Amino acid sequence: MIVKSIKFVKNKIVSNKKGDIIKFINKNSKNFSKFGEIYFSEVKINKTKGWNIHYKNQCILAVPFGKIIFSFFNPKSKIKKIKKITINKKNNYSIIVPPGIWFSFKSLSKLSVVTNVLNNIHDSKEIGKSNIINGIKIK
């Protein structure tokens, strides 16, 4: 188990000889509550973005391109460990991160893209940022 409150949903991949189609989310998805905004974050090889925490927003994360290692930390958990999972086309999941979970992501490919669907519009007052979580520093 990564972090008990985080959910993983396998994305459906439709094969196409011109290029595959990755089904990510629709308005009827059981983990989709409402739409606030969506953004795409490019990450260069061996670069890490994060640590971020949303105090109110749920994030639905996916990797449509490249290979990303996500790190998660639940500050309310009795076990103070950072949990990791790698997502790419072969291991293609959407990650539903509830409010209150710290996370970061690092590209293991020359260039990767992380998609984030928020259930509200981004508000800098509801997000926390740090470069050190549980003794691990982000460069």
DSSP file (Angstrom, degrees, kcal/mol; ACC not computed):
  #  RESIDUE AA STRUCTURE BP1 BP2  ACC     N-H-->O    O-->H-N    N-H-->O    O-->H-N    TCO  KAPPA ALPHA  PHI   PSI    X-CA   Y-CA   Z-CA
    1    1 A M              0   0    0      0, 0.0     3,-0.2     0, 0.0     0, 0.0   0.000 360.0 360.0 360.0 128.0    0.0    0.0    0.0
    2    2 A I        -     0   0    0      1,-0.3     2,-0.4     4,-0.1     3,-0.1   0.991 360.0 -24.5 -70.2 -76.5    1.5    3.4   -1.0
    3    3 A V    >   -     0   0    0      3,-0.2     3,-2.3     1,-0.1    -1,-0.3  -0.980  67.3-126.6-137.5 128.6   -0.6    5.7    1.3
    4    4 A K  T 3  S+     0   0    0     -2,-0.4    -2,-0.1     1,-0.3    -1,-0.1   0.786 106.4  49.5 -49.9 -37.4   -3.9    4.4    2.4
    5    5 A S  T 3  S+     0   0    0      2,-0.1     2,-0.3    -3,-0.1    -1,-0.3   0.592  91.5  92.5 -83.6  -9.1   -5.9    7.4    1.2
    6    6 A I    <   -     0   0    0     -3,-2.3     2,-0.3    91,-0.1    91,-0.2  -0.677  62.9-154.8 -85.5 137.6   -4.4    7.5   -2.3
    7    7 A K  E     -A   96   0A   0     89,-1.9    89,-2.8    -2,-0.3     2,-0.4  -0.848   3.7-153.4-112.3 150.0   -6.3    5.6   -5.0
    8    8 A F  E     -A   95   0A   0     -2,-0.3     2,-0.5    87,-0.2    87,-0.2  -0.988   8.6-171.6-123.5 129.3   -4.9    4.1   -8.2
    9    9 A V  E     -A   94   0A   0     85,-2.5    85,-3.1    -2,-0.4     2,-0.2  -0.982  25.1-125.5-123.6 122.3   -7.1    3.6  -11.3
   10   10 A K  E     -A   93   0A   0     -2,-0.5     2,-0.3    83,-0.2    83,-0.3  -0.478  25.5-134.0 -66.6 127.7   -5.8    1.7  -14.3
   11   11 A N        -     0   0    0     81,-2.3     2,-0.4    -2,-0.2    81,-0.2  -0.659  17.2-122.3 -83.3 138.5   -6.1    3.8  -17.4
   12   12 A K  E     -E   23   0B   0     11,-0.7    11,-3.3    -2,-0.3     2,-0.5  -0.653  22.1-155.4 -81.2 133.5   -7.5    2.0  -20.5
   13   13 A I  E     -E   22   0B   0     -2,-0.4     2,-0.7     9,-0.2     9,-0.2  -0.954   0.3-157.4-112.5 123.0   -5.2    2.1  -23.5
   14   14 A V  E     -E   21   0B   0      7,-3.3     7,-2.6    -2,-0.5     2,-0.1  -0.888  20.8-130.8-100.5 116.3   -6.8    1.7  -26.9
   15   15 A S        +     0   0    0     -2,-0.7     2,-0.3     5,-0.2     5,-0.1  -0.418  31.7 172.3 -68.9 138.7   -4.3    0.4  -29.5
   16   16 A N    >   -     0   0    0     -2,-0.1     3,-1.7     1,-0.1    -2,-0.0  -0.970  36.5-136.0-148.6 130.8   -4.1    2.3  -32.7
   17   17 A K  T 3  S+     0   0    0     -2,-0.3     3,-0.1     1,-0.3    -1,-0.1   0.714 109.1  50.7 -63.7 -19.1   -1.6    1.8  -35.5
   18   18 A K  T 3  S-     0   0    0      1,-0.3    -1,-0.3    -3,-0.0     2,-0.1   0.547 137.5 -47.1 -90.6  -9.1   -1.1    5.6  -35.8
   19   19 A G    <   -     0   0    0     -3,-1.7    -1,-0.3     2,-0.0    -2,-0.1  -0.313  67.4 -91.7 142.4 132.7   -0.6    6.0  -32.1
   20   20 A D        -     0   0    0     -2,-0.1     2,-0.5    -3,-0.1    -5,-0.2  -0.169  29.4-133.2 -67.4 157.8   -2.4    4.7  -29.0
   21   21 A I  E     -E   14   0B   0     -7,-2.6    -7,-3.3     2,-0.0     2,-0.6  -0.959  13.1-154.6-112.2 126.0   -5.2    6.4  -27.2
   22   22 A I  E     -E   13   0B   0     -2,-0.5     2,-0.6    -9,-0.2    -9,-0.2  -0.906   9.1-145.5-104.5 115.4   -5.0    6.6  -23.4
   23   23 A K  E     +E   12   0B   0    -11,-3.3   -11,-0.7    -2,-0.6     3,-0.1  -0.710  28.7 166.2 -80.6 120.6   -8.4    7.0  -21.7
   24   24 A F        -     0   0    0     -2,-0.6     2,-0.3     1,-0.3    -1,-0.2   0.887  49.6 -27.7-104.1 -61.0   -7.8    9.2  -18.6
   25   25 A I        -     0   0    0    -14,-0.0    -1,-0.3     4,-0.0     2,-0.3  -0.994  45.4-170.6-159.5 150.5  -11.0   10.5  -17.1
   26   26 A N    >   -     0   0    0     -2,-0.3     3,-2.2    -3,-0.1     6,-0.2  -0.926  45.3 -96.2-140.3 171.9  -14.5   11.4  -17.9
   27   27 A K  T 3  S+     0   0    0     -2,-0.3     5,-0.0     1,-0.3     8,-0.0   0.675 121.9  54.7 -64.6 -16.1  -17.3   13.2  -16.0
   28   28 A N  T 3  S+     0   0    0      3,-0.0    -1,-0.3     2,-0.0     2,-0.1   0.436  76.2 123.3 -95.2  -0.8  -18.8    9.8  -15.0
   29   29 A S    X   -     0   0    0     -3,-2.2     3,-1.7     1,-0.1    -4,-0.0  -0.389  66.6-131.9 -61.6 134.9  -15.6    8.5  -13.4
   30   30 A K  T 3  S+     0   0    0      1,-0.3    -1,-0.1    -2,-0.1    -3,-0.0   0.732 105.5  50.7 -65.5 -20.9  -16.3    7.6   -9.8
   31   31 A N  T 3  S+     0   0    0      2,-0.0     2,-0.6   -24,-0.0    -1,-0.3   0.447  90.2  93.1 -94.5  -0.3  -13.2    9.5   -8.5
   32   32 A F    <   +     0   0    0     -3,-1.7     3,-0.1     1,-0.2    87,-0.0  -0.834  42.5 167.0 -95.7 121.0  -14.1   12.6  -10.4
   33   33 A S        -     0   0    0     -2,-0.6     2,-0.3     1,-0.4    -1,-0.2   0.870  61.9 -31.6 -99.3 -49.9  -16.1   15.1   -8.3
   34   34 A K        -     0   0    0     86,-0.0     2,-0.5     0, 0.0    -1,-0.4  -0.976  60.8-101.6-164.1 163.6  -16.0   18.3  -10.2
   35   35 A F        +     0   0    0     -2,-0.3    84,-0.2     1,-0.2    86,-0.1  -0.809  41.2 151.5 -98.7 128.3  -13.8   20.2  -12.6
   36   36 A G        -     0   0    0     82,-2.4     2,-0.3    -2,-0.5    85,-0.2   0.689  68.6 -40.4-111.2 -58.9  -11.7   23.2  -11.4
   37   37 A E  E     -B  118   0A   0     81,-1.3    81,-3.0    83,-0.3    -1,-0.4  -0.978  44.3-142.5-163.9 164.4   -8.7   23.2  -13.8
   38   38 A I  E     +B  117   0A   0     -2,-0.3     2,-0.3    79,-0.2    79,-0.2  -0.992  20.4 176.7-132.1 140.7   -6.3   20.9  -15.6
   39   39 A Y  E     -B  116   0A   0     77,-2.1    77,-2.6    -2,-0.4     2,-0.4  -0.981  22.1-138.0-142.9 159.9   -2.6   21.5  -16.2
   40   40 A F  E     -B  115   0A   0     -2,-0.3     2,-0.6    75,-0.2    75,-0.2  -0.959  15.1-160.3-116.8 131.1    0.3   19.7  -17.8
   41   41 A S  E     -B  114   0A   0     73,-3.0    73,-2.3    -2,-0.4     2,-0.2  -0.946   7.1-149.5-117.4 114.4    3.7   19.9  -16.1
   42   42 A E  E     -B  113   0A   0     -2,-0.6     2,-0.4    71,-0.2    71,-0.2  -0.592  14.0-168.6 -77.9 143.1    6.8   19.0  -18.2
   43   43 A V  E     -B  112   0A   0     69,-2.5    69,-2.3    -2,-0.2    66,-0.2  -0.987  11.6-141.1-136.5 125.0    9.7   17.5  -16.2
   44   44 A K  E >   -B  111   0A   0     -2,-0.4     3,-2.1    67,-0.2    63,-0.6  -0.440  45.7 -69.1 -82.4 159.2   13.2   17.1  -17.6
   45   45 A I  B 3  S+f  107   0C   0     65,-1.7    63,-0.2     1,-0.3    -1,-0.2  -0.149 117.8   1.7 -53.5 135.2   15.3   14.0  -16.9
   46   46 A N  T 3  S+     0   0    0     61,-2.5     2,-0.4     1,-0.2    -1,-0.3   0.589 101.4 125.5  61.4  15.1   16.5   13.6  -13.3
   47   47 A K    <   -     0   0    0     -3,-2.1    60,-1.8    60,-0.1     2,-0.4  -0.826  46.9-152.1-101.3 143.9   14.6   16.8  -12.3
   48   48 A T  E     -G  106   0C   0     -2,-0.4     2,-0.4    58,-0.2    58,-0.2  -0.939   6.8-162.9-119.0 136.6   12.1   16.8   -9.4
   49   49 A K  E     +G  105   0C   0     56,-2.9    56,-2.7    -2,-0.4     2,-0.3  -0.948  45.4   7.3-114.3 139.9    9.1   19.0   -8.9
   50   50 A G  E     -G  104   0C   0     -2,-0.4    54,-0.2     1,-0.3     2,-0.1  -0.787  12.6-168.6 122.9-168.8    7.5   19.2   -5.5
   51   51 A W  E     +     0   0C   0     52,-0.6    79,-1.8    -2,-0.3     2,-0.3   0.578  56.7 158.1 -67.4 133.8    7.1   18.8   -2.5
   52   52 A N  E     -GH 103 129C   0     51,-2.4    51,-2.3    77,-0.2     2,-0.4  -0.944  22.9-171.1-127.8 150.3    3.6   20.1   -2.7
   53   53 A I  E     -GH 102 128C   0     75,-1.9    75,-2.9    -2,-0.3     2,-0.5  -0.991  11.7-151.4-138.6 134.9    0.5   19.6   -0.5
   54   54 A H  E     - H   0 127C   0     47,-0.5    46,-2.9    -2,-0.4    47,-0.3  -0.926   3.6-166.7-103.8 127.9   -3.0   20.7   -1.3
   55   55 A Y  S    S+     0   0    0     71,-3.1    -1,-0.1    -2,-0.5    72,-0.1   0.747  87.6  10.6 -84.8 -25.2   -5.0   21.5    1.8
   56   56 A K  S    S+     0   0    0     70,-0.5     2,-0.2    42,-0.1    71,-0.1   0.657 109.2  85.0-122.3 -31.9   -8.4   21.6    0.0
   57   57 A N        -     0   0    0     69,-0.3     2,-0.4    41,-0.1    -3,-0.2  -0.505  60.7-142.3 -86.4 143.6   -8.0   20.2   -3.5
   58   58 A Q        -     0   0    0     -2,-0.2    61,-1.1    40,-0.1     2,-0.4  -0.820  20.9-150.7 -90.2 139.9   -8.0   16.7   -4.7
   59   59 A C  E     -CD  97 118A   0     38,-2.6    38,-3.2    -2,-0.4     2,-0.6  -0.940  10.0-161.5-113.4 136.1   -5.5   16.0   -7.5
   60   60 A I  E     -CD  96 117A   0     57,-1.8    57,-2.1    -2,-0.4     2,-0.3  -0.959  22.1-167.9-114.6 111.0   -6.0   13.4  -10.2
   61   61 A L  E     +CD  95 116A   0     34,-2.9    34,-2.7    -2,-0.6     2,-0.3  -0.741  13.8 166.0-104.9 144.4   -2.5   12.7  -11.7
   62   62 A A  E     - D   0 115A   0     53,-1.8    53,-3.2    -2,-0.3    32,-0.1  -0.975  30.4-137.0-149.4 160.5   -1.5   10.9  -14.8
   63   63 A V  E     +     0   0A   0     30,-0.4    51,-0.2    -2,-0.3     3,-0.1  -0.868  23.5 170.6-121.7  94.5    1.6   10.5  -17.0
   64   64 A P  E    S+     0   0A   0      0, 0.0     2,-0.3     0, 0.0    -1,-0.1   0.681  73.1  26.2 -77.0 -15.7    0.6   10.6  -20.7
   65   65 A F  E    S- D   0 113A   0     48,-0.9    48,-2.8    23,-0.0     2,-0.2  -0.973 110.2  -2.0-151.3 129.7    4.2   10.8  -21.8
   66   66 A G  S    S-     0   0    0     -2,-0.3    23,-0.4    46,-0.3     2,-0.4  -0.556  84.6 -64.5  96.7-157.9    7.5    9.6  -20.3
   67   67 A K        -     0   0    0     -2,-0.2    41,-3.3    21,-0.1    42,-0.7  -0.983  46.8-176.6-142.2 123.4    8.3    7.9  -17.1
   68   68 A I  E     -JI  87 107C   0     19,-2.5    19,-3.0    -2,-0.4     2,-0.6  -0.950  19.0-150.2-125.8 138.6    7.8    9.5  -13.6
   69   69 A I  E     -JI  86 106C   0     37,-2.6    37,-2.0    -2,-0.4     2,-0.3  -0.955  21.3-157.6-105.5 118.9    8.5    8.3  -10.1
   70   70 A F  E     -JI  85 105C   0     15,-3.2    15,-2.0    -2,-0.6     2,-0.4  -0.737   3.4-159.5 -94.2 142.7    6.1    9.8   -7.7
   71   71 A S  E     -JI  84 104C   0     33,-2.4    33,-1.9    -2,-0.3     2,-0.4  -0.983   9.4-169.8-122.2 136.6    6.8   10.2   -4.0
   72   72 A F  E     -JI  83 103C   0     11,-3.0    11,-2.5    -2,-0.4     2,-0.4  -0.948   8.8-176.0-128.5 145.7    4.1   10.5   -1.3
   73   73 A F  E     - I   0 102C   0     29,-2.4    29,-2.7    -2,-0.4     9,-0.1  -0.967  11.7-158.3-143.2 125.2    4.1   11.4    2.3
   74   74 A N    >   -     0   0    0      7,-0.4     3,-1.4    -2,-0.4    27,-0.1  -0.897   3.2-164.1-102.1 108.7    1.2   11.5    4.7
   75   75 A P  T 3  S+     0   0    0      0, 0.0    -1,-0.1     0, 0.0    26,-0.1   0.682  88.8  55.3 -67.8 -15.7    2.0   13.7    7.7
   76   76 A K  T 3  S+     0   0    0     24,-0.3     2,-0.1    -3,-0.1     4,-0.1   0.534  85.3 105.6 -92.6  -7.4   -0.9   12.2    9.7
   77   77 A S  S <  S-     0   0    0     -3,-1.4   -74,-0.0     2,-0.1     0, 0.0  -0.421  70.6-137.4 -74.2 147.1    0.2    8.6    9.3
   78   78 A K  S    S+     0   0    0     -2,-0.1     2,-0.8     1,-0.1    -1,-0.1   0.810  95.4  70.0 -69.5 -30.3    1.8    6.8   12.2
   79   79 A I  S    S-     0   0    0      1,-0.1     2,-1.5     2,-0.1    -5,-0.2  -0.819  75.7-156.8 -92.5 112.8    4.4    5.4    9.8
   80   80 A K        +     0   0    0     -2,-0.8     2,-0.3    -7,-0.1    -1,-0.1  -0.476  45.6 126.7 -92.5  65.4    6.6    8.3    8.8
   81   81 A K        -     0   0    0     -2,-1.5     2,-0.5    -7,-0.1    -7,-0.4  -0.914  59.6-123.6-122.4 149.4    7.9    6.8    5.5
   82   82 A I        -     0   0    0     -2,-0.3     2,-0.3    -9,-0.1    -9,-0.2  -0.796  28.1-152.5 -88.7 129.0    7.9    8.2    2.0
   83   83 A K  E     -J   72   0C   0    -11,-2.5   -11,-3.0    -2,-0.5     2,-0.3  -0.816  10.7-161.8-104.9 144.0    6.2    5.9   -0.5
   84   84 A K  E     +J   71   0C   0     -2,-0.3     2,-0.3   -13,-0.2   -13,-0.2  -0.931  14.0 176.3-129.7 148.7    7.1    5.7   -4.1
   85   85 A I  E     -J   70   0C   0    -15,-2.0   -15,-3.2    -2,-0.3     2,-0.5  -0.983  20.9-139.1-147.4 142.1    5.5    4.5   -7.4
   86   86 A T  E     -J   69   0C   0     -2,-0.3     2,-0.4   -17,-0.2   -17,-0.2  -0.875  18.4-167.3-103.8 132.8    6.7    4.7  -11.0
   87   87 A I  E     +J   68   0C   0    -19,-3.0   -19,-2.5    -2,-0.5     2,-0.3  -0.973  23.5 133.0-122.4 132.4    4.2    5.5  -13.7
   88   88 A N  S    S-     0   0    0      3,-0.7     3,-0.2    -2,-0.4   -21,-0.1  -0.852  70.9 -70.8-154.7-170.1    4.7    5.1  -17.5
   89   89 A K  S >  S+     0   0    0    -23,-0.4     3,-0.6    -2,-0.3   -22,-0.1   0.864 131.8  47.7 -62.8 -36.1    2.8    3.6  -20.4
   90   90 A K  T 3  S+     0   0    0      1,-0.3     2,-0.3    -3,-0.0    -1,-0.2   0.812 122.3  35.1 -73.7 -29.5    3.4    0.1  -19.3
   91   91 A N  T 3  S+     0   0    0     -3,-0.2     2,-0.9     2,-0.1    -3,-0.7  -0.606  87.4 171.2-120.8  66.1    2.3    0.9  -15.7
   92   92 A N    <   +     0   0    0     -3,-0.6   -81,-2.3    -2,-0.3     2,-0.3  -0.704   8.0 146.5 -96.8 103.1   -0.4    3.4  -16.6
   93   93 A Y  E     -A   10   0A   0     -2,-0.9     2,-0.4   -83,-0.3   -30,-0.4  -0.913  44.7-128.4-127.4 154.0   -2.5    4.5  -13.7
   94   94 A S  E     -A    9   0A   0    -85,-3.1   -85,-2.5    -2,-0.3     2,-0.5  -0.856  27.4-145.9 -92.4 141.9   -4.3    7.6  -12.7
   95   95 A I  E     -AC   8  61A   0    -34,-2.7   -34,-2.9    -2,-0.4     2,-0.7  -0.952   4.4-155.5-113.6 121.0   -3.4    8.6   -9.1
   96   96 A I  E     -AC   7  60A   0    -89,-2.8   -89,-1.9    -2,-0.5   -36,-0.2  -0.864  13.1-171.1 -99.7 112.0   -6.1   10.2   -7.0
   97   97 A V  E     - C   0  59A   0    -38,-3.2   -38,-2.6    -2,-0.7   -91,-0.1  -0.903   9.6-149.5-108.2 114.5   -4.5   12.2   -4.2
   98   98 A P    >   -     0   0    0      0, 0.0     3,-0.8     0, 0.0   -44,-0.2  -0.291  37.5 -76.9 -75.0 166.3   -6.8   13.6   -1.5
   99   99 A P  T 3  S+     0   0    0      0, 0.0   -44,-0.2     0, 0.0   -41,-0.1  -0.261 113.2  41.9 -57.1 149.6   -6.1   16.8    0.3
  100  100 A G  T 3  S+     0   0    0    -46,-2.9     2,-0.5     1,-0.2   -24,-0.3   0.523  82.5 115.3  93.1   6.2   -3.4   16.6    3.0
  101  101 A I    <   -     0   0    0     -3,-0.8   -47,-0.5   -47,-0.3     2,-0.3  -0.940  57.3-139.4-112.2 127.2   -0.8   14.4    1.2
  102  102 A W  E     +GI  53  73C   0    -29,-2.7   -29,-2.4    -2,-0.5     2,-0.3  -0.615  31.5 172.5 -77.1 141.3    2.7   15.7    0.3
  103  103 A F  E     +GI  52  72C   0    -51,-2.3   -51,-2.4    -2,-0.3   -52,-0.6  -0.998  18.0 177.8-150.5 156.2    3.9   14.7   -3.1
  104  104 A S  E     -GI  50  71C   0    -33,-1.9   -33,-2.4    -2,-0.3     2,-0.3  -0.925  13.6-149.9-143.1 167.1    6.7   15.2   -5.6
  105  105 A F  E     -GI  49  70C   0    -56,-2.7   -56,-2.9    -2,-0.3     2,-0.4  -0.996   4.7-164.9-148.3 143.7    7.6   13.7   -8.9
  106  106 A K  E     -GI  48  69C   0    -37,-2.0   -37,-2.6    -2,-0.3     2,-0.4  -0.973  22.1-123.8-129.0 137.0   10.8   13.1  -10.8
  107  107 A S  E     -fI  45  68C   0    -60,-1.8   -61,-2.5   -63,-0.6   -39,-0.2  -0.649  19.9-178.4 -83.1 133.9   11.3   12.3  -14.5
  108  108 A L        +     0   0    0    -41,-3.3     2,-0.3    -2,-0.4   -40,-0.2   0.314  69.8  68.7-105.7   2.4   13.2    9.1  -15.4
  109  109 A S  S    S-     0   0    0    -42,-0.7     3,-0.2   -66,-0.2   -63,-0.1  -0.742 100.3-101.2-114.5 165.2   12.9    9.9  -19.1
  110  110 A K  S    S+     0   0    0      1,-0.3   -65,-1.7    -2,-0.3     2,-0.3   0.892 111.6   1.2 -52.5 -41.5   14.5   12.7  -21.2
  111  111 A L  E    S-B   44   0A   0    -67,-0.2     2,-0.3     2,-0.0    -1,-0.3  -0.968  74.0-179.5-148.4 134.2   11.2   14.5  -21.0
  112  112 A S  E     -B   43   0A   0    -69,-2.3   -69,-2.5    -2,-0.3     2,-0.4  -0.897  15.2-144.4-128.8 160.1    8.0   13.5  -19.2
  113  113 A V  E     -BD  42  65A   0    -48,-2.8   -48,-0.9    -2,-0.3     2,-0.5  -0.995   6.7-162.8-128.7 130.2    4.6   15.1  -18.8
  114  114 A V  E     -B   41   0A   0    -73,-2.3   -73,-3.0    -2,-0.4     2,-0.4  -0.947   9.3-153.3-108.9 130.0    2.4   15.0  -15.7
  115  115 A T  E     -BD  40  62A   0    -53,-3.2   -53,-1.8    -2,-0.5     2,-0.4  -0.868  10.8-169.4-100.6 135.5   -1.3   15.8  -16.0
  116  116 A N  E     -BD  39  61A   0    -77,-2.6   -77,-2.1    -2,-0.4     2,-0.6  -0.982   8.2-166.7-130.0 121.5   -3.1   17.2  -13.0
  117  117 A V  E     -BD  38  60A   0    -57,-2.1   -57,-1.8    -2,-0.4     2,-0.3  -0.937  12.7-163.6-104.7 119.2   -6.9   17.6  -12.7
  118  118 A L  E     -BD  37  59A   0    -81,-3.0   -82,-2.4    -2,-0.6   -81,-1.3  -0.761  22.1-140.1 -99.9 148.3   -7.9   19.7   -9.7
  119  119 A N  S    S+     0   0    0    -61,-1.1     2,-0.3    -2,-0.3    -1,-0.1   0.496  90.4  30.9 -85.7  -2.3  -11.4   19.8   -8.4
  120  120 A N  S    S-     0   0    0    -62,-0.2   -84,-0.3   -83,-0.1   -83,-0.3  -0.933 101.1 -83.4-141.5 165.0  -11.1   23.6   -7.8
  121  121 A I        -     0   0    0     -2,-0.3   -84,-0.1   -85,-0.2    -2,-0.1  -0.498  62.2 -88.9 -69.7 140.5   -9.2   26.4   -9.5
  122  122 A H        -     0   0    0     -2,-0.2     2,-0.4    -4,-0.1    -1,-0.1  -0.208  47.2-176.4 -52.3 133.2   -5.6   26.7   -8.3
  123  123 A D    >   -     0   0    0     -3,-0.1     3,-2.1     1,-0.1     4,-0.3  -0.961  23.3-149.5-136.9 116.0   -5.3   29.0   -5.2
  124  124 A S  G >  S+     0   0    0     -2,-0.4     3,-0.6     1,-0.3    -1,-0.1   0.696  96.4  64.0 -61.3 -18.0   -1.8   29.7   -3.9
  125  125 A K  G 3  S+     0   0    0      1,-0.2    -1,-0.3     3,-0.0    -3,-0.0   0.690 101.5  49.3 -77.7 -18.3   -3.3   30.0   -0.4
  126  126 A E  G <  S+     0   0    0     -3,-2.1   -71,-3.1   -71,-0.0   -70,-0.5   0.368 100.2  77.4-103.1   6.2   -4.4   26.4   -0.3
  127  127 A I  E <   -H   54   0C   0     -3,-0.6     2,-0.3    -4,-0.3   -73,-0.2  -0.925  60.5-157.3-118.4 141.3   -1.1   24.9   -1.4
  128  128 A G  E     -H   53   0C   0    -75,-2.9   -75,-1.9    -2,-0.4     2,-0.3  -0.867   8.6-165.7-111.1 150.3    2.0   24.3    0.6
  129  129 A K  E     +H   52   0C   0     -2,-0.3     2,-0.3   -77,-0.2   -77,-0.2  -0.985  13.9 159.0-135.4 145.8    5.5   23.9   -0.8
  130  130 A S        -     0   0    0    -79,-1.8     3,-0.1    -2,-0.3    -2,-0.0  -0.973  35.6-146.7-154.2 161.2    8.8   22.6    0.7
  131  131 A N  S    S+     0   0    0     -2,-0.3     7,-3.5     1,-0.2     2,-0.4   0.357  88.8  55.9-112.0   3.3   12.1   21.3   -0.6
  132  132 A I  E     +K  137   0D   0      5,-0.3     2,-0.4   -81,-0.1     5,-0.2  -0.982  57.2 172.5-136.1 125.5   12.5   18.9    2.4
  133  133 A I  E >  S-K  136   0D   0      3,-2.2     3,-2.5    -2,-0.4   -51,-0.1  -0.995  76.2 -17.7-130.2 125.4   10.0   16.3    3.6
  134  134 A N  T 3  S-     0   0    0     -2,-0.4   -52,-0.1     1,-0.3     3,-0.1   0.842 130.0 -49.9  50.4  38.7   10.9   13.8    6.4
  135  135 A G  T 3  S+     0   0    0      1,-0.2     2,-0.6     0, 0.0    -1,-0.3   0.406 111.4 120.1  85.0  -2.3   14.6   14.6    5.9
  136  136 A I  E <   -K  133   0D   0     -3,-2.5    -3,-2.2     2,-0.0     2,-0.4  -0.865  50.9-151.5-100.0 123.0   14.7   14.1    2.1
  137  137 A K  E     -K  132   0D   0     -2,-0.6     2,-0.5    -5,-0.2    -5,-0.3  -0.756   5.0-140.6 -96.9 137.4   15.7   17.2    0.2
  138  138 A I              0   0    0     -7,-3.5   -88,-0.0    -2,-0.4   -89,-0.0  -0.819 360.0 360.0 -94.5 132.5   14.5   18.0   -3.3
  139  139 A K              0   0    0     -2,-0.5    -1,-0.1   -90,-0.0    -8,-0.0   0.421 360.0 360.0 -93.7 360.0   17.2   19.5   -5.6
